[in-house]
């Protein structure tokens, strides 16, 4: 069995001085990468390729996430900001190109097609969400569902390979982890009013708030103090915390139904950040 060392291997592609000095990168997709590796490595037919497949997929995801950080407008006058934007574009392209190279070098042409199809699906989902957002037609429930699907598509492209005991469990367990990860991120997003727009809290208030509150949220120059008041009024962080608690418990039940003690142990270890966070509710709730 291979030991998990994907982030260390990926550093040879991500830790370039030019990138580190002039721009920032998104977080490495650690949780989803570990999940994919755990399931692939636990399959006797796939274990020899588990490291290659997981590394390639993590680089594709990092490339997509890096491109998501590129500002929509190219009208940047300040030299430092313009260079940062350009390097994000180039870095995202570079990470994606490494996935092609790694798999082609190993003769995994079918896997290149499989991941390429998944990339197309991710971009389709993103475009649909973007259109709904611009039209202000997205609900909070839609936001959760679409966010989870976007996070999951690359990794779920391996579903057909998960034969045997895990082919049924893999998609549901992965989506459940992705949902917990998404809610976890949204909890911390509440702390920054600048990042509130287009968040779960934004769509939730837009769905249930008064006409005046909805108008206030849709304004491009929303008053930050008033936004904070709405966050407290509708208990956004508390609701997200309760959502995470509920989904984590559901996930624990799903994982316990697997027939591999080793895989169960690994999956619980992967979910530890959620459990540690939920074990200290007082510090979180006192900020709400």
C-alpha positions in Angstrom: 0.0 0.0 0.0 1.3 3.5 -0.8 1.6 6.2 1.8 -0.1 9.5 1.2 2.5 12.1 0.0 0.6 14.0 -2.7 1.1 17.5 -1.3 4.9 17.0 -1.1 5.1 15.7 -4.7 3.0 18.6 -5.9 5.4 21.1 -4.4 7.8 20.6 -7.3 5.1 22.1 -9.6 3.7 24.8 -7.2 6.7 26.2 -5.4 8.2 28.4 -8.0 9.9 31.6 -6.9 8.2 33.7 -9.5 4.7 32.5 -8.4 5.5 32.8 -4.6 7.0 36.3 -4.9 4.5 37.9 -7.2 1.1 36.2 -6.6 -0.8 34.0 -4.2 -2.4 30.6 -4.9 -5.6 28.9 -3.7 -5.3 26.3 -0.9 -4.3 22.9 -2.1 -7.4 20.7 -2.3 -6.2 18.6 0.6 -9.4 17.0 1.8 -10.7 15.9 -1.6 -7.3 14.7 -2.7 -6.9 12.6 0.4 -10.4 11.1 -0.1 -9.6 10.1 -3.7 -6.2 8.6 -2.7 -7.8 6.6 0.2 -10.4 5.0 -2.1 -8.0 4.4 -5.0 -5.3 3.0 -2.7 -7.8 0.7 -1.0 -8.7 -0.9 -4.3 -6.3 -3.7 -5.2 -6.8 -3.0 -9.0 -6.1 0.7 -8.7 -3.5 1.0 -5.9 -0.5 1.0 -8.3 -2.0 4.0 -10.0 -3.4 5.8 -7.0 -0.6 8.2 -6.6 -0.4 9.2 -10.3 -4.2 9.6 -10.6 -4.5 11.6 -7.4 -1.6 13.9 -8.2 -2.9 14.6 -11.7 -6.4 15.3 -10.4 -5.1 17.6 -7.6 -3.1 19.6 -10.1 -6.2 20.0 -12.4 -8.2 21.2 -9.4 -5.5 23.6 -8.4 -5.4 25.0 -11.9 -9.1 25.5 -12.0 -9.1 27.1 -8.5 -6.2 29.4 -9.6 -8.1 30.6 -12.6 -11.1 31.3 -10.4 -9.0 33.8 -8.5 -8.3 35.9 -11.7 -10.2 39.2 -11.6 -12.9 39.5 -14.2 -11.6 42.9 -15.4 -8.2 43.3 -17.1 -8.2 47.0 -16.5 -5.5 47.0 -13.8 -3.2 50.0 -13.8 -1.0 49.1 -10.8 2.0 47.1 -12.0 2.2 44.7 -9.0 -1.5 43.8 -9.3 -1.3 43.4 -13.0 1.6 41.0 -12.7 -0.2 39.0 -10.0 -3.2 38.6 -12.3 -1.0 37.5 -15.2 0.8 35.0 -13.1 -2.5 33.5 -11.9 -3.5 32.9 -15.5 -0.2 31.4 -16.4 0.0 29.3 -13.2 -3.4 27.9 -13.7 -2.5 26.9 -17.3 0.7 25.4 -16.1 -0.9 23.2 -13.4 -3.4 22.0 -16.0 -0.7 21.2 -18.5 1.2 19.0 -15.9 -1.9 16.8 -15.6 -1.7 16.1 -19.4 2.0 15.5 -19.3 1.9 13.1 -16.3 -0.9 10.9 -17.6 0.4 10.9 -21.2 3.9 10.0 -20.0 2.3 7.0 -18.2 0.2 6.0 -21.2 -3.0 6.8 -19.4 -4.8 8.3 -22.5 -8.3 7.2 -21.4 -7.8 9.0 -18.1 -6.8 12.2 -19.9 -10.2 12.0 -21.7 -12.0 11.2 -18.5 -10.6 14.2 -16.6 -11.0 16.5 -19.7 -14.7 15.6 -19.9 -15.0 16.4 -16.1 -13.3 19.8 -16.7 -15.8 20.6 -19.3 -18.6 19.7 -16.9 -17.1 21.9 -14.1 -17.0 24.8 -16.5 -20.5 24.2 -17.6 -21.8 24.2 -14.0 -19.8 27.3 -13.2 -21.3 29.1 -16.2 -24.9 28.1 -15.2 -24.3 29.3 -11.6 -22.7 32.6 -12.9 -25.8 33.3 -15.0 -28.2 32.6 -12.2 -26.2 34.8 -9.9 -26.2 37.7 -12.3 -30.0 37.3 -12.7 -30.4 37.0 -8.9 -32.2 33.7 -9.4 -30.1 31.5 -7.1 -31.6 30.1 -3.9 -29.5 29.2 -0.8 -30.3 25.5 -1.4 -29.2 25.8 -5.1 -26.0 27.5 -4.0 -25.1 24.6 -1.7 -26.0 21.9 -4.3 -24.1 23.6 -7.2 -21.1 24.4 -5.0 -20.8 20.8 -4.0 -21.2 19.5 -7.6 -18.5 21.9 -8.8 -16.2 20.8 -6.0 -16.9 17.1 -6.8 -16.9 16.7 -10.5 -13.2 16.0 -11.2 -13.0 13.5 -8.4 -16.3 11.8 -9.2 -15.0 11.1 -12.7 -13.3 8.1 -11.1 -16.7 6.6 -10.1 -16.7 4.0 -12.9 -13.3 2.7 -11.7 -14.6 2.2 -8.2 -15.7 -1.4 -8.8 -16.5 -3.8 -6.0 -17.5 -2.8 -2.5 -17.0 1.0 -2.9 -18.7 1.8 -6.2 -22.0 2.6 -4.5 -20.5 4.3 -1.4 -17.9 6.5 -3.2 -20.2 9.2 -4.8 -22.4 9.7 -1.8 -19.5 9.8 0.7 -17.4 12.1 -1.5 -20.3 14.5 -2.0 -21.0 14.5 1.8 -17.4 15.4 2.5 -17.5 18.1 -0.1 -20.6 19.5 1.4 -19.0 19.6 4.9 -16.0 21.3 3.4 -18.1 23.8 1.6 -20.1 24.7 4.8 -16.9 24.9 6.8 -15.5 27.5 4.3 -18.8 29.4 4.4 -18.6 29.7 8.2 -15.3 31.5 8.0 -16.5 33.6 5.0 -19.0 35.2 7.3 -16.1 36.9 9.2 -15.3 39.0 6.2 -18.0 41.4 5.0 -16.0 41.9 1.8 -16.4 38.2 1.0 -20.1 38.1 2.0 -21.5 38.9 -1.5 -22.5 35.7 -3.4 -22.0 33.6 -0.2 -24.6 31.2 1.3 -25.6 33.9 3.8 -26.2 36.4 0.9 -28.6 34.0 -0.9 -30.3 33.0 2.3 -31.1 36.6 3.3 -32.0 37.4 -0.3 -34.5 34.6 -0.2 -36.2 35.3 3.2 -35.4 39.0 3.9 -37.7 41.9 3.6 -38.0 43.9 0.3 -35.8 46.6 1.8 -33.2 44.2 2.9 -33.1 42.5 -0.5 -32.6 45.8 -2.1 -29.8 46.7 0.2 -28.0 43.4 -0.5 -28.3 43.8 -4.2 -26.7 47.3 -4.1 -23.1 47.3 -5.4 -22.0 49.5 -2.6 -23.7 47.8 0.3 -23.2 49.4 3.7 -20.9 47.1 5.7 -22.4 48.0 9.0 -25.9 47.2 7.7 -24.6 43.9 6.3 -23.2 42.9 9.7 -26.6 43.7 11.2 -28.3 41.4 8.8 -25.7 38.7 9.5 -26.6 38.9 13.2 -30.3 39.3 12.6 -30.6 36.1 10.6 -28.0 34.1 12.7 -26.0 33.2 9.6 -22.9 31.8 11.3 -25.1 29.9 13.8 -27.1 28.3 11.0 -24.0 27.3 9.1 -22.6 25.8 12.3 -25.7 23.8 12.8 -25.7 22.7 9.2 -22.1 21.5 9.5 -22.9 19.6 12.7 -25.9 17.8 11.1 -24.0 16.9 7.9 -21.0 15.7 9.9 -23.2 13.3 11.9 -24.8 12.0 8.7 -21.4 11.5 7.2 -20.1 9.6 10.2 -23.1 7.2 9.9 -22.3 6.6 6.2 -18.6 5.9 6.8 -19.3 3.5 9.6 -21.3 1.3 7.2 -18.2 0.5 5.1 -16.7 -2.9 5.5 -13.1 -1.9 5.7 -11.7 -0.9 9.2 -8.6 0.6 7.5 -10.7 2.8 5.2 -13.1 3.8 8.0 -10.1 4.9 10.1 -8.6 6.9 7.3 -11.9 8.6 6.5 -12.5 9.6 10.1 -8.9 11.0 10.1 -9.7 13.1 7.0 -12.8 14.5 8.7 -11.0 15.4 11.9 -10.8 19.2 11.2 -14.6 19.3 11.2 -14.9 17.3 14.4 -12.3 19.4 16.2 -14.1 22.6 15.1 -17.4 21.3 16.3 -15.9 20.2 19.6 -15.3 23.8 20.5 -18.6 25.5 19.9 -18.4 28.1 22.6 -15.5 30.0 20.9 -17.4 30.0 17.6 -20.8 30.9 19.0 -19.7 33.7 21.2 -18.6 35.5 18.1 -22.1 35.2 16.6 
